[in-house]
Structure formats: C-alpha cells, structure tokens
C-alpha cells in the first residue's frame, strides 16, 4: 500500500500534508445518514464497515460522547449605504447581547462605524477590529436574534463543498441531536447518526451522553507552515455537564470504554479535565492543541471523519493512534475509495 505521509524527526506541519484527488471530496452526504462507510482501525488491522454497523463494533457498557452544538445561519449577505455588496460572517458571540466577532467581506475597504443592511429592520454595525476580524453589533428592533438569523442567514458550508440545489443543507448540515445554537461549522463525525441507529445502540447496551463545543472556523483552517512548537489553537467555548461526568465515571467503574464522537468532543473532555484538575463539570473557552505525544486521560476510542491536510484535526488523530497508524489508515482510505471531509465517510479508531 502506497505511503501517504513522510514522517521524520523533528516533526513539521508540512509532513502532515497529502495529495487528495478533487473527486474524493464528498459533495453529497450519505442518504440515509448511517449508510456512510466506516473504517474500523485496530492496532493491527483495518476493516471496512458501514456506519450502521457501529453497534456491532462497540460493547455493552461502552459510552458514546456527542457534541450537541447546533450550527447557526452565520452567513449574512447585505449591502452598504451606497448599495455595494457586503457579507458578514458571524464567528462567535462576545458576551454582550447582540455583539459578535465576525468577518466582513467587501470589494472596497471596510470602515469602522458603517452599517451593513441585511433586511427589513435588520442591520449589522461594524464597531471595531479584533484579532480575527471585526467586532459587530446586530441591530434588529422588535425581532429576536434567532428569528432574524433564521430568516436572513445562510448555513456556512465549508468552501470545499459547492452549492447544490435541493440538497437541503440547512438541516442536513446538522446532527440529529443538535440542541444548543452557536457553532459556525458542524461537528461532522456526528452527521452519520440516525434515530434508528440510536435505537440499535440502546438495544446493544451502548449508552451516550453529550457535551457542547461551539465549533469555529479555525477548526478546519490549515496550520502555519513550519515546526509544531509555537502553533496557536483557536479558542472555542465548550461545556462538560455534570450528567456527562457522572456517565463517564459510571462507565469507567464498570469497565466500559469512553468513545468520543468527533475531535471537538476530544478537545472538550481532555481540555476540561485539565482546566478543572480532574474529571469534574466545567465550562469555558479551550485552546487545547493536541499534538503527537499527548497523554489522553479520558478518551478510549474516537469516531472521526477524514481530515484536511496540515490541519489541527489531523494532528489530533496522529496523537491518538500514532504516526505509523495514521499513515496506514489514510493509505487504506485512499486505496478503498473512502469519501473525505465534512460530508464524507467516517472512521472508528482504537489506540494501540
């Protein structure tokens, strides 16, 4: 099987690059959701399954931990007072009601204090610059923030997914268990679950619990070229609730395994245990950057999609299964025609 990565010491971001044919980037999600393919990787071998076989790959008493964030319609198209087109991409709330950090795109220079007209009685006022973009205030007298975003906003698909009429991305780019609005990108490992699969998991004796991490754009952005040291991770708000802590403790006490559904869950669990000084309820912002050599304290298994080259997500997977396994898994996926990225197939990874 052809080698995908060329690792050597010291590691650099460039060593996590790989070539992916354009036609391997999934544009249409599996329908039904759980008919996506599932690559199961143990220490010694890889196996090809379908996602609806997940329950057979888990044991009674295992616990799945899910990210119940909901993607908001964060892309707002509007115009400036002169009529020129402008777009506001909301990144994250800044704590004050109606105030967000966002990206603003325009053919002309963006000016502080100017107003972007989105729709009737809905405007965005550009207040100041931030590290990532601009501080903006949403102005919508007589309307709730949720209602104007639902009416005028668009779900922000990743740039590698082209618009397709009739694909119904507003709901398809959400997990079936999405609850808490705040993400600008989906926790894509969770996109494969269906209510029917949850019934099968329950019959198998597999439990599940939830965390929340509001996924930001930085999750999918390539890292700076060069060495791994000095790389900065974006900050994302997350919450590990008391009920999930209790479920993890019970699972561990009975010999079950904790399986994270997605890299965002890994960052929530492993970040919380370090912030709280142990496995305790916690909420706040995490900028945990997981690199090869990381000591995992909570997660025993990982369900995740196939990730962009030179991304923090790829480094997290490498940290979990090791560099030789990462090369083996991606070589297998490429040789067996797995579909990559957000709407693509999934893997179930067990460390060795």
N, C-alpha and C positions, 0 to 999 in steps of 0.2 A: 504494500500500500504506500502511495507516494507520501513523502514528508510534507507537512503543511507549514510548520514553523521551524526556524533555525535558531535554537536557543544556545546561548553561551554566557559565561560569567565574565564581567558583570552584566546583568540584565538591563535592557533598554526598552523604551516604548516601541521602537522600530521592530524589535524582534517579535512583537505581537501583531504584526501586520500579516495579511494573507490575501491571496487573489480569489475573488468570488465572481463568477460569471453573472452578468446582469439578470439573466433569466432564472437564477436561483433565488432572487429576492422576491418573496411572496407578495403578490398584489391583491389576491383574493383570499380571504380566510376560509378555513375548512368549514363545511356545512354538512351535517351538524358539527358543532364546535369540537366534540370529543372524537371525531374521526380523523383529526390530525395525527401524524405519526409520532411515535415516542421511541427515542433511542435510549435504551437502558444500559448504563455503563457500570460494571463492577470492576474490582481491582484487576481481574484477568481477562475480561472479555466484554464485548458489546453485543447487544441483542436488539433486533428490530421488532417493535410492537406498535399497536395503535393506542391512542391516549385512553380509549375506553377500557383498555386492559389494565389501567393503573391500579385498580383494586387488587388484581392478582399479584402485582409486584410489591404490595405492602402487606404487612402482617397485622392481625388483630391486636389492638392496643397501640398501634402507631398513631401519631398525631400530625395532621397537616396544619400548617400555619399560613393563613392567607392575608393578603393586603386588601382591605375593603375600601380603599380610596376610590373616588369617582372622578372621572375626567370632566372638567368644566369646558363649556364652549368659549375658549380663551382667545380665539382669533376674531378681532373686531375690525371690520372694513368700514371706512368712513372717508371724510374729506375735510380739508381745512376751509377757512372762511372764503378763500379765493376760488374754491372749487377743486383744487388739486387733490388727487387721491392720497390717502394715508391709511396705514394699518397699525393697529395697536395689538400687541401680543402680550397678554397678561401672564406674568411668570409666578408671582406669589404675593399674597396679602402682606402688608407691612404692619399689621396690628391695629391701626386706626381704621375705623369704619369707612369703607369705600376707597381706601388708599392702597395702591398696588405698586409693585415693581414690574416694569414691563419693557418690552422692546417696541420701538416706534420706527416704522419704515415709511420713507417718502422720497420722491425724486429730488426734492430740494431740502436744504438744511432744516433740521428740526429746531424750533425756537422755544425756549422756556417761556411758559405763560400762555402759549397759544392753545386753542381749543380744537379738538377733533370732533366733528359732528358725525355721530353714528346713526341716529334715527330720531324720530319724533320724541322730544323731551329726553334724549339720552346723549350726553356729551362726555368726552374724556378730556380733562385739563392736564396739560403737561407741566409739572411743578418744578422738578429739579433733576439733576443727573445722579445716577447711582453707579456702583461698580459694574453692574451687568447691563444697565440701560438707563431707564428713566423712572422717577417717582411720578405716578399719575393718580389723579382722583376721578372716580366715576361720579357723574352728576346725573341723577335720574329722578327729579321731583315727582312724588306721587306714585312711584313704582318701586318694587323691591329689586335688589341687585340680582337675585336669582331669576326674576321674570325677564329683565332686560337682556341678561346674558343668554337665556334660553331662546328669546325672540330674535336677537340680532347677532349672537355669536355663532361661530363655527367650531366644530371639534378639530383641534390641531393635529392632524395626522403627521407622522414623520415625513421628511422630504423625499425619502426613497419610495414612498407609496404614492402613486399617481392617482388623481381623482378618477373615479369610475362611477358613472350614473347608475343609480339603483342599488348601490352596494350598502346603503343604509348605515354609514359609518357612525352616525350619532349614537346608535345603540350597539352596533357590532364592535365598536372600539371601546366597549365597557365590559367588565366582567359581570357575570350574572349575580354576583354577590356584592357589587359596588354599592356603597352606602354614603360615605362621607365625602362631599364635594370638595375639591381643592387641587387635584392633580392636573398637569397640562400634558401628561403622557400616561398611557395605560401601563399597569403592571402586567406585562404581556404574558407571563407564564400562566396567569390566571384566566386568560381568554379561552382556554381549552375546556374549562369545566362546564358541565350542564347539570340541571336539576336531576336528571336521570342518573348521572354518574354519582352525584352525592347520595342518592338512594342506594346505589350499589356499594359505595364505600361504607355506608352505615350498616348494611347487611353483613359486610365483611368484618365489622367491628373496628373500623378505622374512624377516628374522631377528627374534628377540625376546630380551630379557633382562629381569631382574627387579630391583626394589628392594623395600624393605619400609617402609611407614609405617603405624603403628597409628592408624587414624582415630578421632578423638574426637568427642564430641557437639558441640563448639564449631565444627566444620567447617560444620554446617548451620544454626547459630543466626544470626538477623538481627543486624546490627551496631547499635551505638548511633546514634541519630538525630544529625544534625549533620554537621560537616565531616569530611573523611577523615583529617586530621592528628590524632594523639593516639589513634587507634583501636588497640586491642591485639589481637593474634592469640593464640589458644590455643597451647600448646606440645604437640607430638606427637613421639614417638620415631620415628626413621627410620634406615635403613641403606642406604648405597650400596656394594655389594660390589665387590671387585677385578675379578671376572669381567665385571661390567657396565661398569665403567670401561674395561676392555680392549675390549669390544664397541663402545662408543661411539667410542673412538679409531680403531678399525679402520674403522668406518662412515664417519667423517669423512674419514679418509685416502683412502678410495675414492670420495668424492663422494656418499655416501648421506645420507639425512635421518634425524634422530632424532625419533621421534613418541612423545610422552608419552600413555599411556592413562590419562587422568584428571588432575584438578588435584592430587591427592596426589602423583603422580609428578613433576609440575612443581615442587612445593614441595620434594620430596626432591632432585631434580637441581640446581635453582637454589640451594637452601639449602646443599647440600653443597659446591658449587664455591666458594661464598663463605666457608664455615667452614674449608675445607681450603686455601684460597688457590689454587685451581685444580682441574682435574678429577682428583681422587685419591679412593681409597676413604675413606669417612667414616661414622661413626655417632654418634648423639647426639640431643638434642632440638632441634627447629627451631620458631621462632615467626615465620618469614619471612612478611611480609604484602606481597603483590604488588598494587600499585596501578597505575593508568594512568601511563605514563611509565617503567615498569620496563624495565631493559636485560636482555633474555634472552640468556644466554650458552651454553646447552646445547640447548634445545628448539627444533626446527624446525617441528613440527606438533603438533596437540592433538586427541585424541578425548575428548569430554566430553558429559554429558547436559545437559538444560536446567534451570537452577538457580533456587532460591528468590530472590524479590526481596530487595534490600538485604542480600545475603549476601556474605561474602568471596570465595566462588567466582565470583560474577557479576563482581566487580571484577577478579579474576584474568583472566577471559575478556576483559573490556574492555581490560585491559593488553596482552593478546596480539594482539588483532585491531583494536583501536581503537574509539572510541565510535561513529562512524557505522556501522561494520560490525556492532557489537553490536546496534544498533537495527534494522539491516536483517535480521540473522539471526533475531532474536526475532520481528520482524514476519512474516517468511516462515514460521517455525514455527507461529505462531498462526493465520495465514491458511490454512495447509495441514493443519491438524488434527494436528499432532505431539502426542505424549503427553509430559508433563512429569514431572520429578523422578526419584526413585530407580528405579522400575520402568518408567520411560518410555523414549522413543527417544533417539537419540544424534546427535552432530554431529562432523564431521571438519573442523577449522579450519586453514586455511593463512594465515599472515600475509601482508600485502601492503604 
